[in-house]
């Protein structure tokens, strides 16, 4: 290896980001022996196929990680977020998951997730200033 250098590239191509993620993934699998990984992606679409929201995450080592859940404002409050979570959790249980985790901010959806059975296990204060960043988890033995 000849003289590696550090490069700042905040808009790096997906293939460069994938190389870095693969390094971590390979280490994690080698260390834990847990190679099963599944992407999670459920979408809410209108009759024209326009995306109105969705849930993005992944499954690894019997855990569902909900990375992003969003529903556009005009259709919020109609149970679509709950349905997206139910579908993701069901999919996760079908693949052997026993637990789930996610994060949210004090100005986002903590009460929503608590109604679904999630509990806070960690908090970052002042992230951003004046707000909290919550880390939440849930056992997946049933969907409430």
Residue pairs with C-beta under 8 A, 6 or more apart in sequence:
9 16
25 37
28 34
28 60
29 35
32 61
34 60
34 61
34 62
36 59
36 60
36 61
36 95
36 96
37 58
37 59
37 60
38 58
38 59
38 60
38 91
38 95
39 57
39 58
40 55
40 56
40 57
40 58
40 59
40 64
40 66
40 88
40 91
40 92
41 54
41 55
41 56
41 57
42 54
42 55
42 84
42 87
42 88
42 91
43 51
43 53
43 54
44 51
44 52
44 53
44 54
44 71
44 75
44 80
44 84
45 51
45 52
46 52
52 71
52 72
52 74
52 75
52 80
53 69
53 70
53 71
53 72
53 75
53 80
53 81
53 84
54 68
54 69
54 70
54 84
55 66
55 68
55 69
55 84
55 85
55 87
55 88
56 67
56 68
56 69
57 64
57 65
57 66
57 67
57 68
57 88
57 102
58 64
58 65
58 67
59 65
59 91
59 92
59 95
59 97
62 96
62 97
62 98
62 99
63 97
63 98
63 99
63 100
63 101
64 88
64 89
64 92
64 97
64 99
64 100
64 101
64 140
65 100
65 101
65 102
66 85
66 88
66 100
66 101
66 102
67 102
69 81
69 84
69 85
69 102
69 109
71 80
71 81
71 84
81 109
81 112
82 112
82 116
85 116
86 143
89 97
89 100
89 140
89 143
90 143
92 100
92 140
93 140
97 140
98 139
98 140
98 141
99 137
99 138
99 139
99 140
100 118
100 137
100 138
100 140
101 135
101 136
101 137
101 138
102 113
102 118
102 135
102 136
103 133
103 134
103 135
103 136
104 110
104 113
104 133
104 134
104 136
105 127
105 131
105 132
105 133
105 134
106 131
106 132
106 133
106 134
107 131
110 120
110 134
110 136
113 136
114 136
116 138
116 143
116 144
117 138
117 139
117 143
117 144
118 136
118 137
118 138
119 136
119 137
119 138
120 134
120 135
120 136
121 135
121 136
121 137
122 134
122 135
123 132
123 133
123 134
123 135
124 132
124 133
125 132
126 132
127 133
